[in-house]
Amino acid sequence: MAISDTLSKNSPPKAGQGRGKNITLAVIAATQLMVVLDATIVNIALPHIKDALNFSTTDLSWVINAYTLTFGGLLLLGGRAGDILGRRRVFIFGTLLFGLASLLGGFAQDSTLLLAARALQGIGGAICSPTAFALIATNFEEGPERNKAFGVFSAVAGSGAAIGLLAGGLLTEYLDWRWVFFVNVPIAVLIAIAAPRYIAESERHPGRFDLPGAFTSTLGLVGLVYGFIRAASDGWSDPVTLGSFAAGALLLAAFIVIERRTDQPITPLHLFADRNRTGGLVMMLCLAAAMFGIFFYVVLFVQGPLGYSPLKAGVSFLPISVSIIIAAQVASALQAKYGPKPFMAGGALLVTIGLTWLTQIHKDSGYVDGVLAPTVIFGLGMGLIFVPVMLLSVAGVPGEETGAASGLLNSMQQIGGSLGLSILTTVFAHYAVPEFNAQLPVFQQTASKDQLAYLLEKHDFPPGSDAANSVLAQGISHGFIVGAVLAGVALLVAVFVIKAKASDLPSGDSAGIAMH
């Protein structure tokens, strides 16, 4: 996204005066909220989706990965499309595609259709999200007006996870899990109707689409993720598992070759030449993996062993969102004085402590000691890290590449989450399967007729049973060992790789652009 080009060349629309400006911002922010909260609104419904569409616990991770892989893999291409074809036009198309995919997901009667709908949602999100952000530059004048708009946009993006958890709980408990998808449809339609009236079109910029780069990177990552999840169910020696890893590696190698040779790459590889930026991207890759694991597996835990309703489960995750917001505000206020390194190292240390604590979870753990305390510590650490990593992602980047740099950070977050969740799922299965086999004889002797019928039909223990709780806790506790190791890697990067000082951080619009 050549966002900087719009800062001087485009003026706000006449419709965007007074009340119209507020509507313009509301339309843009609503789109970002819809896309961001969709990463968590589905999480609360996962146990219900698992039961309704006969997912295994390992395959259930694809409900998250199908969305994040396409979203993260095509994010930069979506921003590029807005530059070339016109941002408002692309924004409307992406929003309607997201709404259509949500409708298909809501009506899905089997796992295949649901996963296809989730992938299509990710494509729609990758198209409308970067253009939504860039449209702020097109529609709001430089200075206090634009800074205020960026502030609202960032606040919406930051609160999306918490809103998604609450909304998912409400919809699942009082309506049905399908409404976590249906709710997007009227929102998308209203945004598409309002956009032509209240949002100005941007100037088109000549250029080409790096389609080979976009597709080789996305398909390569899909290959790696599929390989890990396949290994969880069929083992590391399975031919399909090995073939998936090989195909993923070859596609990613091809992606690097393509990016080195094309004159308009989707990912300018020279952005990795700066050690601070690369270190921040590696940290985001590692820590996003752990964060996705928490929102996936701990959600299953609170609705399993703890027996929480969907709404109560959503409320139980509010403290982690609040802790992230508070710590991010502290880090933002003190960056200029102390520089990024203390916050990145301190944050990574807190994340490591929180994840190590989660490795101690067991079927009899309570909410306070098993979930609340470790996730709040984790949230405080992530909040300290987010701001300096975002600022370092655009530090020293030319104005015409600011959009690509900030988009690269967002891609790393989504891709890291997908890869990390797939690795955690592999470890989960490695320890959950033996526990399942150990619990099976006792369960068969003590289970009721209905429980045995459930086992026969689903090939799984009934949710909430002691056997199911033991299997889930055993897999989760060992899975988070991987999360703790990844957090340890991030800590080492923060201590030994990051060298940036307070004077190296950007200020003004460039900083604001990174914060989304």
Secondary structure, 3 states (H helix, E strand, C coil): CCHHHHHHHCCCCHHHCCHHHHHHHHHHHHHHHHHHHHHHHCHHHHHHHHHHCCCCHHHHCHHHHHHHHHHHHHHHHHHHHHHHHCHHHHHHHHHHHHHHHHHHHHHCCCHHHHHHHHHHHHHHHHHHHHHHHHHHHHHCCCCHHHHHHHHHHHHHHHHHHHHHHHHHHHHHHHCCCCHHHHCHHHHHHHHHHHHHHHCCCCCCCCCCCCHHHHHHHHHHHHHHHHHHHHHHHHCCCCHHHHHHHHHHHHHHHHHHHHHHHCCCCCCCHHHHHCHHHHHHHHHHHHHHHHHHHHHHHHHHHHHCCCCCCHHHHHHHCHHHHHHHHHHHHHHHHHHHHHCCHHHHHHHHHHHHHHHHHHCCCCCCCCHHHHHHHHHHHHHHHHHHHHHHHHHHHHCCCCHHHHHHHHHHHHHHHHHHHHHHHHHHHHHHHHHHHHHHHHHHHHHHHHCCHHHHHHHHHHCCCCCCCHHHHHHHHHHHHHHHHHHHHHHHHHHHHHHHCCCCCHHHCCCCHHHHHHCC
